Amino acid sequence: MPLLNKTEARSSLLSAAPSKTPSGRSSSWSAARLALTAFFTVDGFLFASWVVRIPDVRAQVSASHSALGLALLCISAGAVATMALIGRLCLRYGSRPVTVASVAVFSLAVALPAHTHSVLALGAVLLLFGAGYGAANVAMNSAAVDLVAELRRPVMPSFHAGYSLGGLLGAALGGLLAGRISASWALASATALGLAVTVLAGTALLRAPAALPRPSATAPATEATAAARPSRHARLLVVLLGLTALCTAYGEGALADWATLHLTDDVHASGALAATGYASFAFAMTAGRLSGTWLAERLGQTRVMLLGGLTACAGMTTAALAPSVPVVLAGFVLVGLGLANVFPLAIAQAGATAGPQGVATASTLGYAGMLIGPPVIGFLADALSLPAALLTVAASSALAGVLALTVRRHRAA
């Protein structure tokens, strides 16, 4: 896998070259890119469809808060356990077939929680759910990295914008249907949609010319070994990029669980107004990702990540300390805009550095950040205060920007 932006000369060459699809047409919106965007969108939609039905499933299995927390932890366990394996499968069979298979498994798994009647059964089902979710994310990002290299444009944020948009649509539709249809019907409908997208987008993706050739079974042993075993320097870069993703996902996870409580408990906003807290963050992140390619092409990926981290730091500091609801909401918007492109660009660079294995490693670290964010904030909120705990999001956002700068220096070394 070629290193993106390895040197200034390499970057200049890539930016000067025209963007073409394998068919030779100058178009950045190829069938493969459209299909991958559809996969990212349905991935976000499926996950959000499950999230809005968690209260219904909890009541169905009669789970306590602690028991539900342990069951939900199975999602993370399944995802983390699967990611490294999927990276190897992408190397062996190609990212596109693995993407289609993974999204199909994830789509089927979404319907299962509504049919469980004990916490143990729910945990077992969520292991499969997490495995499908983790597999889909590694495979989709690996396929997207190949397409980024083919197009020679930093278009990774546009795929993640699809994920964010799918999540917003899934949450909105799920909320509207919550009082009208049961959880089993809602999740079964989400499964049907997921499978339909898998068939349609998967057919287009598999028929599209491959973005980059993969080492074949008859390739020289040295070439296959080099592809499968990144150098020590490459592994260091991937770890740094994974830590960058971790710092970003830490903020995402923290705001998902604590933004509303901060508005109600600390700023004394009404329940209806507090509900707009996370929504403002999510909409800002979606908008930021839609403009991510444009920003990366004009400012460079490292500057976008550095400025994004600093913007999120300023926004979170404002949101944590301001006594006014409008100012807090404005701070959440800045956090969303700042963090929007750091994660996708970090994953893209990890994939360009070490292929699917790089994507798997960085994704695993990033996912860990989303896991540790909410409980760390809760512990610190009990020990200090919620505003003080939320300042760790500001610190992690700034650290993400600094890590992006560190990666650039190590890459140039």
C-alpha positions in Angstrom: 0.0 0.0 0.0 1.5 3.4 -0.9 2.1 6.0 1.7 -0.1 9.0 1.2 1.7 12.3 1.5 5.0 10.6 2.4 7.0 13.5 1.2 6.2 17.0 -0.2 7.3 15.9 -3.6 4.9 12.9 -3.4 2.1 15.2 -2.3 2.7 17.6 -5.1 2.7 14.8 -7.6 -0.6 13.4 -6.3 -2.3 16.8 -6.3 -1.2 17.6 -9.8 -2.5 14.3 -11.2 -6.1 14.2 -12.5 -8.6 12.2 -10.6 -9.9 9.4 -12.7 -11.8 6.2 -12.2 -10.3 3.0 -13.5 -12.4 3.4 -16.6 -10.5 6.6 -17.4 -13.3 9.0 -16.9 -12.5 12.1 -14.8 -15.1 11.7 -12.1 -14.7 11.4 -8.3 -18.2 10.1 -7.9 -17.7 6.6 -9.4 -20.0 3.7 -8.9 -17.7 2.3 -6.3 -17.7 5.6 -4.3 -21.4 5.8 -4.4 -21.8 2.2 -3.3 -19.3 2.7 -0.4 -21.1 5.8 0.7 -24.4 3.8 0.8 -22.7 1.2 3.0 -21.4 3.8 5.4 -24.9 5.5 5.6 -26.7 2.2 6.2 -24.1 1.3 8.9 -24.9 4.5 10.8 -28.7 4.0 10.3 -28.6 0.4 11.6 -26.6 1.3 14.7 -28.9 4.2 15.5 -32.0 2.1 14.9 -30.8 -0.3 17.7 -29.8 2.5 20.1 -33.3 4.1 20.1 -34.8 0.7 21.0 -32.5 -0.1 23.9 -35.1 0.9 26.5 -37.6 -1.4 24.9 -35.2 -4.3 24.9 -34.1 -3.6 28.4 -37.7 -3.8 29.6 -38.2 -7.1 27.6 -35.3 -8.9 29.3 -36.0 -7.2 32.7 -32.4 -6.0 33.1 -31.1 -3.8 35.8 -28.9 -0.9 34.9 -25.7 -2.9 35.8 -26.9 -6.0 33.9 -27.7 -3.9 30.9 -24.3 -2.3 31.1 -22.6 -5.7 31.0 -24.8 -6.8 28.1 -23.9 -3.6 26.1 -20.2 -4.2 26.9 -20.6 -7.4 24.7 -21.0 -5.1 21.7 -17.5 -3.7 22.3 -16.1 -7.1 23.1 -17.4 -8.5 19.8 -16.1 -5.6 17.8 -12.6 -5.5 19.3 -12.3 -9.3 19.0 -13.2 -9.1 15.3 -11.3 -6.1 14.0 -7.8 -7.6 13.7 -9.2 -10.8 12.0 -11.1 -8.7 9.5 -7.9 -6.8 8.6 -6.2 -10.1 7.7 -9.3 -11.2 5.7 -9.2 -8.0 3.8 -5.6 -8.6 2.8 -6.4 -12.2 1.8 -9.7 -11.7 -0.1 -9.9 -8.0 -0.7 -11.8 -5.3 1.2 -14.8 -5.1 -1.0 -16.1 -8.7 -0.7 -15.4 -8.6 3.0 -17.4 -5.3 3.2 -20.4 -6.9 1.6 -20.3 -10.0 3.8 -19.8 -7.9 7.0 -22.6 -5.5 6.4 -24.9 -8.5 5.6 -24.0 -10.1 8.9 -24.5 -6.8 10.8 -27.9 -6.3 9.1 -29.1 -9.7 10.2 -27.7 -9.2 13.8 -29.7 -5.9 14.2 -33.0 -7.8 14.4 -31.9 -10.3 17.0 -31.9 -8.3 20.3 -35.7 -7.8 20.1 -36.2 -11.6 20.2 -34.2 -12.2 23.4 -35.9 -12.8 26.8 -33.0 -12.9 29.2 -29.9 -10.8 29.9 -27.6 -13.8 29.0 -29.3 -14.3 25.7 -29.1 -10.5 25.0 -25.4 -10.5 25.8 -24.8 -13.5 23.4 -26.7 -11.8 20.6 -24.8 -8.5 21.2 -21.5 -10.3 20.8 -22.6 -11.1 17.2 -24.0 -7.6 16.8 -20.6 -6.1 17.8 -18.7 -8.6 15.6 -20.7 -7.5 12.6 -20.4 -3.8 13.5 -16.6 -4.0 14.0 -16.1 -6.1 10.9 -18.2 -3.7 8.7 -16.3 -0.7 9.9 -12.8 -2.1 9.3 -13.8 -3.5 5.9 -15.6 -0.4 4.7 -12.7 1.8 5.8 -10.2 -0.4 4.1 -12.1 -0.3 0.9 -12.4 3.5 1.3 -8.7 3.8 1.8 -8.1 2.0 -1.6 -10.5 4.4 -3.3 -8.8 7.4 -1.7 -5.5 6.3 -3.2 -7.2 5.7 -6.6 -8.9 9.1 -6.7 -5.8 10.9 -5.2 -8.1 13.1 -3.2 -8.7 13.1 0.6 -12.3 12.1 0.3 -12.5 9.9 3.4 -14.5 12.5 5.4 -17.3 12.2 2.9 -17.8 8.5 3.7 -18.0 9.3 7.4 -20.4 12.1 6.7 -22.6 9.3 5.2 -22.3 7.4 8.5 -23.2 10.5 10.5 -26.2 11.3 8.3 -27.4 7.7 8.5 -27.2 7.9 12.3 -29.2 11.0 12.4 -31.9 9.5 10.1 -32.0 6.3 12.0 -32.4 8.1 15.3 -35.1 10.4 14.0 -37.1 7.7 12.3 -36.7 5.4 15.2 -37.9 8.1 17.6 -41.0 8.8 15.4 -41.9 5.1 15.2 -41.1 4.3 18.9 -44.7 4.6 20.0 -46.3 3.2 16.9 -44.6 -0.2 16.2 -42.9 -2.7 18.4 -39.1 -3.1 18.7 -39.2 -6.4 16.9 -40.9 -4.9 13.9 -38.7 -1.8 13.9 -35.5 -3.7 14.0 -36.8 -6.3 11.5 -37.5 -3.4 9.1 -34.0 -2.0 9.7 -32.6 -5.5 8.9 -34.6 -5.6 5.6 -33.3 -2.1 4.6 -29.8 -3.2 5.5 -30.0 -6.3 3.4 -31.6 -4.4 0.5 -28.7 -1.9 0.5 -26.2 -4.7 0.8 -27.6 -6.4 -2.3 -27.8 -3.2 -4.4 -24.7 -1.4 -3.3 -22.8 -4.7 -3.0 -23.5 -5.6 -6.6 -22.3 -2.2 -7.7 -19.2 -2.3 -5.5 -18.1 -5.8 -6.6 -18.7 -5.0 -10.3 -16.7 -1.8 -10.2 -13.0 -2.1 -11.3 -10.8 -2.7 -8.3 -9.2 0.5 -7.0 -5.8 -1.0 -6.4 -4.3 -4.4 -7.3 -3.8 -6.8 -4.3 -0.8 -9.2 -4.0 -1.8 -12.4 -5.7 -1.0 -15.9 -4.6 1.7 -16.0 -7.3 3.3 -12.8 -6.2 6.9 -12.9 -5.0 7.2 -13.9 -1.4 9.1 -10.7 -0.4 6.2 -8.5 -1.8 3.5 -10.5 0.0 5.5 -10.4 3.2 6.0 -6.6 2.9 2.3 -6.1 2.4 1.4 -8.4 5.4 4.1 -7.1 7.8 4.5 -3.4 7.9 7.9 -2.0 9.0 8.5 -0.9 12.6 8.3 2.7 11.5 4.9 2.1 9.8 3.6 0.4 12.9 4.6 3.4 15.0 2.8 5.7 12.7 -0.3 3.5 12.9 -0.3 3.5 16.7 0.1 7.3 16.7 -2.8 7.6 14.3 -4.8 5.2 16.4 -4.2 7.3 19.5 -5.4 10.3 17.5 -8.6 8.5 16.7 -8.9 7.4 20.3 -8.7 11.0 21.5 -11.4 12.0 19.0 -13.7 9.1 19.8 -13.3 9.8 23.5 -15.0 13.2 23.0 -17.7 11.7 20.8 -18.6 9.0 23.4 -18.5 11.5 26.3 -20.8 14.0 24.6 -23.3 11.3 23.5 -23.9 10.3 27.1 -23.2 13.5 29.1 -24.1 16.6 26.9 -27.8 16.5 27.9 -27.1 16.0 31.6 -24.6 18.9 31.6 -27.3 21.2 30.2 -30.0 20.1 32.7 -27.9 19.7 35.8 -25.3 22.4 35.5 -26.8 25.0 33.2 -30.4 24.4 34.3 -31.9 24.1 30.8 -35.4 22.6 30.3 -35.6 19.0 29.2 -36.7 20.0 25.7 -33.9 22.5 25.2 -31.3 20.1 26.7 -32.3 17.5 24.1 -30.9 19.8 21.4 -27.4 19.6 23.0 -26.2 16.4 21.4 -28.3 17.1 18.3 -26.4 20.3 17.8 -23.1 18.4 18.1 -24.2 15.7 15.8 -25.5 18.1 13.1 -22.2 20.1 13.3 -20.2 16.9 12.9 -22.2 15.9 9.8 -21.7 19.3 8.3 -18.0 19.3 9.1 -17.5 16.0 7.4 -19.4 17.1 4.3 -16.8 19.9 3.9 -13.9 17.7 5.0 -12.6 16.9 1.5 -12.7 20.6 0.5 -10.8 21.6 3.6 -8.2 18.8 3.4 -7.4 19.7 -0.3 -6.9 23.4 0.6 -5.3 23.3 4.0 -3.7 19.8 4.0 -4.7 16.9 6.1 -2.4 17.7 9.0 -3.6 21.3 9.3 -7.2 20.2 9.2 -6.6 17.7 12.1 -4.5 20.2 14.1 -6.9 23.1 13.7 -9.9 20.7 14.3 -8.4 19.5 17.6 -7.8 23.0 18.8 -11.2 24.2 17.7 -12.8 21.3 19.6 -10.7 22.1 22.6 -11.9 25.7 22.6 -15.5 24.7 22.1 -15.5 22.1 24.9 -13.8 24.5 27.3 -16.5 27.1 26.5 -19.3 24.5 26.8 -18.0 23.1 30.1 -17.6 26.5 31.8 -20.2 28.8 30.3 -23.4 29.5 32.5 -25.6 30.3 29.5 -27.5 27.7 27.4 -26.9 29.4 24.0 -23.2 29.7 24.7 -23.0 26.0 25.7 -24.8 25.0 22.6 -22.4 27.1 20.5 -19.6 25.3 22.3 -21.0 21.9 21.3 -21.3 23.1 17.7 -17.6 24.0 17.7 -16.7 20.6 19.2 -18.7 18.8 16.4 -17.0 20.9 13.7 -13.6 20.4 15.2 -13.7 16.7 15.7 -15.6 16.0 12.5 -12.6 15.2 10.3 -9.9 14.1 12.7 -11.1 10.5 13.0 -11.7 9.8 9.3 -8.4 11.4 8.3 -6.6 9.4 10.9 -8.1 6.1 9.8 -7.3 7.0 6.1 -3.7 7.7 6.9 -3.4 4.5 8.9 -4.8 2.5 6.0 -2.4 4.3 3.6 0.5 3.5 5.8 -0.2 -0.2 6.6 -3.2 -1.3 4.6 -6.2 -3.1 6.2 -4.0 -4.1 9.2 -3.4 -0.4 9.8 -7.1 0.3 9.5 -7.9 -2.5 12.0 -5.3 -1.3 14.5 -6.3 2.4 14.4 -10.1 1.5 14.4 -9.6 -0.7 17.5 -7.8 2.1 19.3 -10.4 4.6 18.2 -13.3 2.3 19.3 -11.6 2.0 22.7 -11.8 5.8 23.0 -15.5 5.7 22.5 -15.8 3.0 25.2 -13.7 4.7 27.9 -15.1 8.2 27.4 -18.5 7.8 29.2 -17.3 5.9 32.3 -14.3 8.1 32.8 -16.5 11.2 32.6 -18.9 9.6 35.1 -16.1 8.7 37.6 -14.6 12.2 37.4 -18.0 13.8 37.7 -18.5 12.0 41.0 -15.0 12.9 42.2 -15.0 16.5 41.0 -17.9 17.9 39.0 -19.4 17.3 35.6 -18.0 20.5 34.1 -14.5 19.6 35.4 -14.8 16.1 33.9 -15.9 17.5 30.5 -12.7 19.5 30.4 -10.9 16.2 29.8 -12.7 16.2 26.4 -11.0 19.6 25.7 -7.6 18.1 26.7 -8.0 15.0 24.5 -9.1 17.1 21.5 -6.0 19.2 21.8 -3.9 16.1 22.2 -5.4 14.7 19.0 -4.2 17.8 17.1 -0.8 17.5 18.6 -0.6 13.8 17.7 -1.5 14.6 14.1 1.4 17.0 14.0 3.7 14.4 15.5 2.7 11.9 12.8 3.6 14.4 10.1 7.1 14.9 11.6 7.7 11.1 12.0 6.5 10.6 8.4 9.0 13.1 7.1 11.8 11.6 9.1 
